[in-house]
Amino acid sequence: MRSAEGRGRTLDEAVDAALIELQESRRHVDVKILIETPEETVVEVTVMDQTAPSMGVAPAPVNGKAELARNLVEGLLKHMGVRAQVSVRPGADPITLDISGRDLGGLIGWRGETLRALQSVTNVMVGKHLAEGERVIVDVERYRQRREHTVREIAMRAARQVKMTGDAITLDAMQPFERRAIHLALEGDPDVTSSSIGEEPERRVVVGPRKPGGE
Amino acid sequence: MESNGGSTSRRAAAERIRRAIALINAVADEAGDEEITPTEIAEAIRDCLELSEVDRAPNVRRYLGEALDAVSDGMPADFVAMILYAALGALREGV
């Protein structure tokens, strides 16, 4: 797995510096913030594993359920008139299907609504082949993965600010999978805690200082 | 031609359906920060049925009724969500 360190005045500048070194696009990388001060930001950019279904390279071993889900989604997209490749993300748990192709913005929809609907339909279609509680995640052009990375960065920044000021911060309304990513990102931090307030779809994460002796 | 009032009430109906979908998705995606009961989901769907706008487009009331039945029958969250997405689509297309 290739990675590079990037430095810049802002996060974007630091990421761009690392991307130039790696000769990669933003879409295919994972970004970890190492240092963030008002003067300088240092990041570690890692190239994510790429699947290559169109090259005829099948990930081994092939998961039967995942392959079934992949075939169903491929068929569904064909009926919808969408030209795209569907691949199973290797090693992902739960089963994750990656849809890639050109101009797939319509498949993501407003705030990921169409993508979420596609995931619901996929789970209904393959539901009888899945164990209780088992689910299939559908991602288009790694939109979901990129959103998770973005909200994790937001969570880390909020945590740093909370530690500096001691004041709680309320983040923007987010979808459940995004809130989950934030809770998971902060659960190991001994100084801050995260909780959620409000009602769907306006539910927001609050990042606050962890009280001594509290959870 | 549709009046502004019609457009506004359609938006209100769409927002209520989206709220019900958001509740269902929260159950399916397990954010781990809230507990949503089937009763709350059923209430959100009934809120949608209260709007007269759902009768202006074909099938919206039918889909909402089916979603309500699915919640009562304990069907999986994705199944209920799929029916609600159908209702949302019918609302957009029908008026």
Interface residues (C-beta under 8 A of the other chain):
Chain A: R116 A117 Q119 S120 V121 N123 V124 G127 R135 Q175 P176 F177 R179 R180 H183 S195 S196 E199 E200 P201 R203 V205
Chain B: R18 R19 A22 L23 N25 A26 A28 D29 E30 A31 G32 D33 E34 I36 P76 D78 F79 A81 M82 Y85
